[in-house]
Amino acid sequence: MPTGPFKPGDKVPETGIYTASHYQHRLPHEVFAVQGEEFPVCRRCGSRASFSLFQSVAHVDSDQDFSKSTQARKNAAAKAGLPGSD
């Protein structure tokens, strides 16, 4: 998976934390971006901003212990009194 640099208007390739770099007005800083969305234009330096992947992260709903489908299965198992439903 490419890590950048990406420009405003590019599609975010992977959900995660990106380092946002600006042109002459601000030090680099971290931002969170979601896969499939577009990197935004900076209000001050416009399309001169760039983004590089710092760390990819999974959305909490995609984690097996936190996903809605996992919770639904656990709730159904608890109602049925099945072991492992806690």
N, C-alpha and C positions, 0 to 999 in steps of 0.2 A: 504494500500500500504506500503510495507517495506521501511524503511528510511535508512538502511545501518547498519553497514559499508559494502561497496562494494569494490571489489578488481579490479585491472587492468584486462581487459579481460571480466569482467561481462558486461552484457547488461544493459544500462541505463533504469530503469523501468519507469521513469517519467521525462518529460522535466522540467528543473528547475535549480536552483542555488544549487550547492553542495559545502560542505566544503572539500577541499583536504588536507589530512594530510600526511606528509612525515616522513621518518625514519632518524632522526638525522641531517638533513642539512637545513631545512627550517621550518618556523612557518606555522601553518595551514592558508589557504587562500581560498577565494571563487572562483569557476569556474562555467561556464554555460555548461550544457550537454543536449543533445537532445535524447528523448526517442528512443530506438532501436539501437542507436550507442553503441560502446564499450567504457568503461572507458580505458584511455590510460595508458601505462607503463611510469613511471618517468624515465627520462634520467639518474638521479643520484642514486635514491634508488630502481629502478626497480619495481618489483611487491610488494615491501613492502609499497607502497603508498596505501591509502584507501580514500574512498569518502562516505560522509553522506549527505543525503538530508537536505538542509537548508530551501529552500522554493520552492515549485512547482510553475511554471508559465506557462501560455498558450502562444503559438506562436501568434503573431499579426494577422496572417491570419485566426486564429480560432475565433477571436473576432468578434461579430456581426456587430460592427461599422466599422471594418477595413477589413473584408474579401473581397476577389475579387468578390464573387458572390453577396454580399450585394451592392458593388459599381456598379456592372453591372445592378442590379435592379433599383438602384437610378438613374443611367444615363438614363436608358430606360424610367423611370417615368418622369424624367425632360424633355426628348425629347417629350413625349406625353402630357406634361403640367399638369400632375396629381399632386394633393396636397400631401404634405409630401415628396417631392422629394429633399428638400434642406438639 
